[in-house]
Amino acid sequence: MALGLLVVLVAQGFSTEGAVRAVEDAALGVVVVAALIGSLAFVAVRMADWREPVSDVEFDRIVRRAEEQAEQNLVVEPEEGEFLVLDPLNDRDFDELVREALEEIPDLLRNALRHITVVVSDGGRRADAYGRYDTQRAGADRLVIFRDTLRRDYGHDADALREQVTRTVQYEMAHHVAIDELGVGRLEL
């Protein structure tokens, strides 16, 4: 409606009547505000480098290809020095810490990994936690590792962060296999 009034306004000019002039000014204001918001949204999306998500079919193809490469031993082993440098503020490095922690899970807990989804989240401040084990009724259980609180408390020291991520993953995995707080304490996690 505001756009239609603006077209009439441009074609005929501003009215001299007070009430009509007020409606014309409001329509012009709405169009200008909408244009500004649209421009800001466009710039924000471009700056965030937003892209359409990969389809499920494409994702499945990537997973199958990675599994095939792993079975054929085509995956290149990283050099030892690659793990020594860590930027705690880099999301990829943090994800790598979680992967390393999952690889260090004791054999007792390793088989349980097949039944859970591991998620890295920045919702730790709201949950006031480093990690959480969520039981899902309709799907796989989730192990949530809270990147924000771990970085907040241990991000100043890469080694301390690595150690706490490992401890958090093991602690939450122990909950997955139904070890209560007392039992987790005995495992010294």
Buried (B, 14 or more C-beta within 10 A) or exposed (E): EBEEBBEEBEEEEEBEEEEEEEBBEEBBEBBEEEEEEEEEEEEEEEEEEEEEEEEEEEEEEEEEEEEEEEEEEEEEEEEEEEEEEBEBEEEEBBBBBBEBBBEEBEEEBEEBBEEBEBBBBEBBEEBEBBBBBBEEEEEEBBBBBBBBBBBEEBBEEBEBBBBBBBBBBBBBBBBBEEBEEEEBEEEEB
